[in-house]
């Protein structure tokens, strides 16, 4: 369980704070849990320690090594995750709330560990396509991404003490950057417990993760251009931090994910009795009560057809009445409390402001029961529902957020009004449109998309497996424009690139090939006496090339391939139908050219090549007519290491070969990348 004095983990050791710590209390009963403080910490030294001690080994590791490290950490935390649930209950979170935070955070680690396979087994990433910069092809350009040589500073919010840390940590670790985690001083006692276990495991290299509890005043004073800052919290605080002098002067990347006034829109087709109407009510109720409404993605604005306001109000109120409030340790409880009495006061102040322009139709009083707790000792609040009959006139609904189980119903006359109301939030993390009509859904996407970081299209078909309005997914971007902060977290490969520097590189194709370990067209092609299919994965060299014998294409080739394949497209089989086309005579099938190329470059004997794994980027660039002669250059383009699934698995890797088919004039007629699975020498 949490200790009375929460320590900071900095400079490779645990450091206790002084006597003036911030008191952290149990949200359910008000009892003191622990204290935390960042007073007296040398942030300049902490930052430099992360950059050097933590960053140096990470930058040397490949994506695959970093991914395996993240996987080991995920497995370790998964095996001990039960210990965090009782601590999480002290934040006011129920079991379901805690599952999202704890298991959701660990799940994000697993997701990013698996993402390593989308990157090369290198410390860097080659991005996009080669850019030709010269007429003769001796000068090209490319883009390469390398890890920033700074530290990622994560300033996290109070509502997700575990997920908030792990969803950011997974991304910066895969990218090759160390991190300093600064959790909210309200709930950092839960973050602290997990960080203790991470440090104790010794899975991460020293200096990769440091923990600063308390307010962290001064943590951004010494940042430089190699650092990255991520912030999750209120828009007002984020704006203040974003404009700090060190950040502006050093152009420090600042990713902001702020609370927003997210909307759920009920389509005009979703009348009572339809599956979509019931799904909508269920989704809104869930988003109002999950985490006691303390989610940056929670539904704050409920936009419905004006003739359905009463139906929505009654159906939602009936669902909210079923919400059992109380101590999360009690099995029947479905909604816990806010995180603190201070947060309760703040939410009640916002409710009062909203109540001046909207009618209170559910909740809002102290006449509710709690289970397993004393109401006056905890930060309990009943779900609270408003109706704003004139949302274009009374606009507090679009500007004031009560960060709790509070939401407002608003009517629209036509769907244009619905879109306009959704966009009045001035930028949101997420919006849901509930409709069974694709035309309505598309209209919403086109006209509301620019105001929202994510849109959930919810209907009966999607509801079976939908992760819901309020669930950001690791491989999708989590962020939004305007009020939502203008940033993006996670997002799969896109998020990883945020912690890396993109650099344009220019030079001869041979030099760029050597630098990137990816063959570039025009680079040196190396012929060796042993065929590439006779070599193991480790023996193959980037740029190693087989130049094949040649074959003259005949009309019989074309006819026979048409018979075998069943492809009797007119350009291949009917010379009388070519008037008005680009073809001069019967043309060989593109897939015949590719098949014949394989016949020319394949060494048929049994050897290290296990199988053909696939084809990428296949292009047919010039027609091949009977009488033309083709040859092939088969070049080792890239090698992708593969991990053994288990001890019985064969040690192997994927080799990408560039296939260039050319004619008697040395012009390229076809290009493709084939992938082969090749055995390694080392079976360990």
ABEGO torsion letter per residue (X at the ends): XBBABBBBBBGGBBBBBBAABBBBBBAAAGBBABBBBABGBBAAAAAAAAAAAAAAAAAABBAAAAAAAAAAAAAAAAAAAAAAAAAAAAAGBBAAAAAAAAAAAAAAAAAAAAAAAABBBBABBBBEBBBBABAAGABBBBBBBBBBABBBBBBBBAABAAAAAAAAAAAAAAAGBBBBBBBBAAAAAAAAAAAAAAAAAGABBBGABBBBBEAGBGAAAABBAABBBBBBEBAAAAAAAAABAAAAAAGBBBBBBBBBBBBBBBBAABBBGBAAAAAAAAAAAAAAABGGGBBAABBABBBBBAAAAAAAAAAAAAAAAABBBEBAABAABABBBBABAAAAAAAAAAAAAAAAABBBABEGBABBBBBGBBAAABBBBBBBBBBBABAAABAAAAABBBBBBBBBBBBBABAAAAAAAAAAAGEBABBBBBBABAAAAAAAAAAAAAABABBBBBBAAAAAABAEAABBBAABBBEBBEAAGGBBBEGEAAAAAAABBBBBBBEBAAAAAAAAGBBBBGBBBBBBABBAAABBAAABBBGBBBBBBBBBBBAAAAAAAAAAAGBABAAAABAAAABGBABABBBBBAAAAAAAAAAAABBABBBABABBAEBBGBBBABBBBBGBBBBBBBBBABBBBBBBABAABBBBBBBBBBBBBBBAAGBBABBBBBBBBBBBABAX
